[in-house]
Amino acid sequence: MRKLCIALLIAAIASGCAGPQRLESTDRLTVVEGSSVLPAPDRGDLTAADRPALIGPLDTIQVDVFNVPDLSREMQVDASGRIAMPLAGTIDARGKTAGELAQTIDAALRARYVRNPEVTVNIKSSVSQVVTIDGQVVEPGLYPVTNQMTLMRVIASAKGLSEFARQDDVVILRTVGNRRMAGLYNVAAIRQGTYDDPPVFANDVIVVGDSPQRRLFRDFVSLSPLLAAPLIAILQ
């Protein structure tokens, strides 16, 4: 009976503990083997496609008005996404790029008879453009989004997958046009080059699934120390 239980346990967790597959070339991936050297990337490979940096609540911005130093200042966007400036009044900055906000401030100042204000806006720090990662990663939390942010980069920022992570059960939750959407991804397949590492955007929520088979194996080993060594040898 004891041997039967062990055999059933091995069958239950074998899929979750299978060894890594050999990396092979596909239509989307070219594997360089042996002593060959990977070619160096060109300039286009080193830069990501431009994503607009949007201003959100509690971000810190620098506003400069040419030849009007009294109007130039560093300020924090309030919790409702607005800023207040002398002459310009209260302006909604939420969801605008730095250039768009500069144009809005420029128009507001011209309406108050400020001649040729020439406004520039720079985002000094952003706390609104973040992605949330939860579930089976080492350090769940909020992480800033950059032009080059992808699923694998977010997982790396969270110190990687945890012991019980299920690599084929990683979900990205995203709101598109007021519609909630979800994408299911397989981290192991991305590592093998089966498909591209998907880009991640601000306000995405990433949830890494849990592997009950791995937990079962850990619990069984902890309760059966005498069987741990042969079980691990068989699974490896």
TIDOMAR-742284 format. One record per residue (C-alpha): residue in one letter; x, y, z. Coordinates in steps of 0.25 Angstrom, whole numbers, plus 5000, padded with zeros to 4 digits. Each point is the difference from the previous one (the first is absolute). Example, Ala and Ser with C-alpha at 12.3 -4.5 7.8 and 13.67 -1.06 7.14 Angstrom:
REM TIDOMAR-742284
["A",[5049,4982,5031]];
["S",[5006,5014,4998]];
END
This chain:
REM TIDOMAR-742284
["M",[5000,5000,5000]];
["R",[5011,5009,5003]];
["K",[5007,4998,4987]];
["L",[4987,5002,4993]];
["C",[4998,5014,5007]];
["I",[5014,5004,4995]];
["A",[4997,4996,4986]];
["L",[4988,5008,5000]];
["L",[5007,5012,5005]];
["I",[5011,4999,4990]];
["A",[4989,4999,4989]];
["A",[4993,5012,5005]];
["I",[5012,5010,5001]];
["A",[5008,4995,4988]];
["S",[4994,5010,4991]];
["G",[5004,5011,5009]];
["C",[5014,4996,5002]];
["A",[5004,4995,4986]];
["G",[5014,5004,4996]];
["P",[5003,5012,4991]];
["Q",[4999,4998,4985]];
["R",[5011,5002,4990]];
["L",[5000,5014,4994]];
["E",[4997,4998,4985]];
["S",[4999,5010,4988]];
["T",[4986,5003,4995]];
["D",[4994,5010,4990]];
["R",[5001,5011,5011]];
["L",[5013,4996,5006]];
["T",[5014,4997,4995]];
["V",[5008,4992,5009]];
["V",[5015,5002,4999]];
["E",[5008,4987,5005]];
["G",[5014,4996,5002]];
["S",[5011,5010,4999]];
["S",[4992,5010,4991]];
["V",[4999,5014,5006]];
["L",[4987,5007,5001]];
["P",[5000,5013,4990]];
["A",[5000,5013,5007]];
["P",[4987,5008,5000]];
["D",[4998,5012,4991]];
["R",[4996,5014,5005]];
["G",[4985,4997,4998]];
["D",[5001,4987,5008]];
["L",[5004,5008,5012]];
["T",[4989,5009,5000]];
["A",[4985,4997,5003]];
["A",[4988,5006,4992]];
["D",[4996,5013,5006]];
["R",[4989,4999,5011]];
["P",[4994,5014,5004]];
["A",[5003,5003,5015]];
["L",[4987,5004,5006]];
["I",[4999,5009,5012]];
["G",[4991,4995,5011]];
["P",[4996,5003,5015]];
["L",[5012,5002,5010]];
["D",[5010,5001,4988]];
["T",[5011,5011,5002]];
["I",[5002,5010,4988]];
["Q",[5009,5012,4997]];
["V",[4993,5011,4993]];
["D",[5008,5011,4993]];
["V",[4995,5013,4994]];
["F",[5010,5007,4992]];
["N",[5004,5014,5004]];
["V",[4989,4999,5012]];
["P",[5008,4994,5011]];
["D",[4989,5002,5010]];
["L",[4992,4990,4993]];
["S",[5010,4990,4999]];
["R",[4999,4989,5011]];
["E",[5001,4986,5004]];
["M",[4986,4994,5004]];
["Q",[4993,4988,5004]];
["V",[4987,4996,4993]];
["D",[4989,4998,5010]];
["A",[4992,4988,5003]];
["S",[4990,5004,4990]];
["G",[5010,5002,4989]];
["R",[5000,5015,5000]];
["I",[5010,5011,5002]];
["A",[4998,5015,5003]];
["M",[5009,5011,4995]];
["P",[4999,5015,5001]];
["L",[4993,5006,4989]];
["A",[4998,4987,4993]];
["G",[4991,4995,5011]];
["T",[4996,4986,5003]];
["I",[5003,4990,4988]];
["D",[4997,4985,4999]];
["A",[5013,4994,4997]];
["R",[4995,4985,5001]];
["G",[5003,4992,4988]];
["K",[5008,5011,4992]];
["T",[5014,4999,4995]];
["A",[5010,5010,5004]];
["G",[4999,5007,4987]];
["E",[4984,5000,5000]];
["L",[5000,5006,5014]];
["A",[5010,5011,4996]];
["Q",[4991,5003,4989]];
["T",[4988,5001,5009]];
["I",[5008,5009,5010]];
["D",[5005,5009,4988]];
["A",[4985,5002,4996]];
["A",[4996,5003,5014]];
["L",[5011,5011,5002]];
["R",[4997,5006,4986]];
["A",[4985,5001,5004]];
["R",[5005,5009,5012]];
["Y",[5009,5009,4991]];
["V",[5013,4993,5002]];
["R",[5008,5003,4987]];
["N",[5007,4988,4994]];
["P",[5001,4992,5013]];
["E",[5008,4988,4993]];
["V",[4997,4990,5010]];
["T",[5007,4987,5002]];
["V",[4997,4988,5010]];
["N",[5008,4989,5004]];
["I",[4996,4988,5009]];
["K",[5010,4999,5011]];
["S",[4994,4988,5007]];
["S",[4988,4991,4997]];
["V",[4993,4991,5010]];
["S",[4987,4999,4992]];
["Q",[5006,4991,4988]];
["V",[5002,4987,5007]];
["V",[4996,4985,4998]];
["T",[4995,4991,5011]];
["I",[5006,4986,5001]];
["D",[4994,4990,5010]];
["G",[4999,4985,5002]];
["Q",[5012,4991,5000]];
["V",[5012,5009,4999]];
["V",[5011,5003,5010]];
["E",[4996,5015,5002]];
["P",[4986,5003,4996]];
["G",[4997,5015,4999]];
["L",[4999,5013,4991]];
["Y",[5011,5002,4990]];
["P",[5003,5012,4991]];
["V",[4997,4999,4985]];
["T",[5010,5004,4990]];
["N",[5001,4999,4984]];
["Q",[5006,4987,5001]];
["M",[4991,4993,5011]];
["T",[4996,4986,4996]];
["L",[4994,4988,5008]];
["M",[5014,4994,5002]];
["R",[5006,5013,5005]];
["V",[4989,5002,5010]];
["I",[5002,4986,5005]];
["A",[5015,5003,5001]];
["S",[4997,5013,5008]];
["A",[4992,4992,5010]];
["K",[5012,4991,5002]];
["G",[4995,4989,4991]];
["L",[4990,4988,5002]];
["S",[4998,4994,5014]];
["E",[5002,4985,5003]];
["F",[4985,4997,4997]];
["A",[4998,5008,4988]];
["R",[4993,4994,4988]];
["Q",[5007,5005,4988]];
["D",[4988,4997,4990]];
["D",[4990,5008,5008]];
["V",[5004,5014,5000]];
["V",[4989,5010,4997]];
["I",[5001,5015,4996]];
["L",[4987,5007,5003]];
["R",[4998,5013,4992]];
["T",[4989,5010,4998]];
["V",[4998,5004,4985]];
["G",[4989,5010,4997]];
["N",[4993,4998,5013]];
["R",[5000,4985,4997]];
["R",[5007,4990,5009]];
["M",[5009,4991,4993]];
["A",[5010,4988,5004]];
["G",[5011,4994,4993]];
["L",[5006,4986,5004]];
["Y",[5015,4998,4998]];
["N",[5010,4989,5002]];
["V",[5013,5005,5005]];
["A",[5007,4987,4997]];
["A",[4996,5001,4985]];
["I",[5005,5015,5000]];
["R",[5013,4995,5005]];
["Q",[5000,4989,4989]];
["G",[4997,5011,4990]];
["T",[4987,4994,4996]];
["Y",[4994,5014,5000]];
["D",[5005,5014,5003]];
["D",[5001,5006,5014]];
["P",[4987,5008,5000]];
["P",[5001,5015,5004]];
["V",[4994,5005,5013]];
["F",[4993,5014,5002]];
["A",[4996,5008,5011]];
["N",[4988,4996,5009]];
["D",[5002,4985,4995]];
["V",[4998,4990,5011]];
["I",[5009,4987,4999]];
["V",[4996,4988,5008]];
["V",[5010,4988,5000]];
["G",[4992,4987,5003]];
["D",[5003,4989,5011]];
["S",[5004,4986,4998]];
["P",[4993,4991,5009]];
["Q",[5009,4988,4996]];
["R",[5013,5007,5004]];
["R",[4993,5003,5014]];
["L",[4996,4985,5001]];
["F",[5014,4995,4997]];
["R",[5006,5010,5010]];
["D",[4990,4996,5011]];
["F",[5002,4985,4997]];
["V",[5015,5001,5001]];
["S",[4999,5008,5013]];
["L",[4991,4989,5006]];
["S",[5009,4989,4995]];
["P",[5015,5003,5001]];
["L",[5004,4986,4998]];
["L",[4994,5000,4986]];
["A",[5004,5014,4996]];
["A",[5014,4996,4994]];
["P",[4994,4989,4990]];
["L",[4988,5008,4997]];
["I",[5008,5012,4995]];
["A",[5010,4990,4993]];
["I",[4988,4994,4992]];
["L",[4994,5014,4997]];
["Q",[5013,5006,4995]];
END
